[in-house]
Amino acid sequence: MWSVGQTCNIFILRSKRCAVQPETSDPPHHLTLLLGFIIAIGPVSVDMYLPAFPLISNEFSMATPQLTLASYFFGFAAGQMAQGLLSDRFGRRLPLAAGLLLYTLASLGCALAHSGLSLCWFRALAAFGAAASIVVPRAMVRDFADGDRASALMSEIYQVMSVAPVIAPVLGSLVLLTAPSWRVIFVVAALYGVAGLFLLYRYLPESLPPERRLSASIPATWRLYADIIQEPGFVSNTLVGTYGMCALFAYLAGAPTVFMVQHQMPQWQFGVILAVLGAATIGFYRLNKYLVTKLGTPRVITLGVAIWLSAAICLMLLAWTPDSGVVPVFLGLLLFGFGYSFIPGNAQVGALSHHRSHAGTATALMSTMQYCAGGVAGALVGKLANGTAMPMASIMLVCALGAATAAWLRPRTVMHTS
């Protein structure tokens, strides 16, 4: 009988063979592709089933799709607290492997769910495991680099990851056209998890040497959280990213209603809309990398918030004039995506700049705040849903104003470079 302990030993032994020293070595050339593939589990898990919202509503209840989305966000938030601590204690590879395994099994549970409640529970479990796919890659970037160099590396990873929002909604639409049930979408998600496990085992190096791992007690860990949350650079940059996540999740929760209900768009056309927005994001992340090298990370964040605020104002005006059609709404969301692409990776670098020795813990705290807030935003869109773009646009505008305030409060210091 093959035991979990034997599996863990394989990952530990392979981590020793693949270990690199981030202080003296550049990251492997394939690292950005691999980490981008792993981080993409998030958009794959969300974007791929958005076209199925009407079918899920028909099978369970009208509120079920938004509740499953909120459940995913809250599970993601809870998982990241645990994954951050585990990755700082046991290295990066083993917690990531455990998370991907849980994600895979829970996705299969979603495919077999017999009620809206069970679907929500399995979505939360899948998100708890998938949280490792965000925490660990972000911490690995901090293991290798800081400052503008880390921003450039994160931008490369997000370029790879941004392929997922292009493919996932189209793939979800194709599944709905060819498969007997929306449940097959979650089987595809499970297969993605299996692929991630294989690539992790075969190619991902360990970036956190044993001598740099935390061995603190639980009370000491809570004190570490308290120390992190008191650092001004962490708080302000995390708030910028948190407001950005809220706006993104408001868009994800509200877009199906705006396009498929208000404007009566077929499911496959909605999938194409999401794919086009995702394809544009690839170019936006590429531009972000260029701008970071020219302007520096803090200025690019400010630029992104300004563009996002402009987009939110446009979407709010369009919500007041619903007869303006679907094209202006699409352009408003495209402008939002342009500004948002300058936020997540750069805000992360600013937040982690002073926390290299416990990057996993700091990343977990940052991501937990972001996904808890995102879950609230998604639930609010569902609660306030009235068949128009008003709930989505209102929350995106409030978040833009909050991000502008947080960006203005950032410490006026230059981030470390390593």
Salt bridges, closest charged atoms under 4 A:
GLU23 OE2 - ARG212 NH1 3.39
ASP26 OD1 - ARG149 NH2 2.87
GLU59 OE2 - ARG183 NH2 2.64
ASP88 OD1 - ARG92 NH1 2.90
ASP143 OD2 - ARG92 NE 2.88
ASP143 OD1 - ARG212 NH2 3.51
ASP146 OD2 - ARG142 NH2 3.58
GLU156 OE2 - LYS289 NZ 2.53
GLU206 OE1 - ARG213 NH2 3.92
GLU231 OE1 - HIS355 NE2 3.08
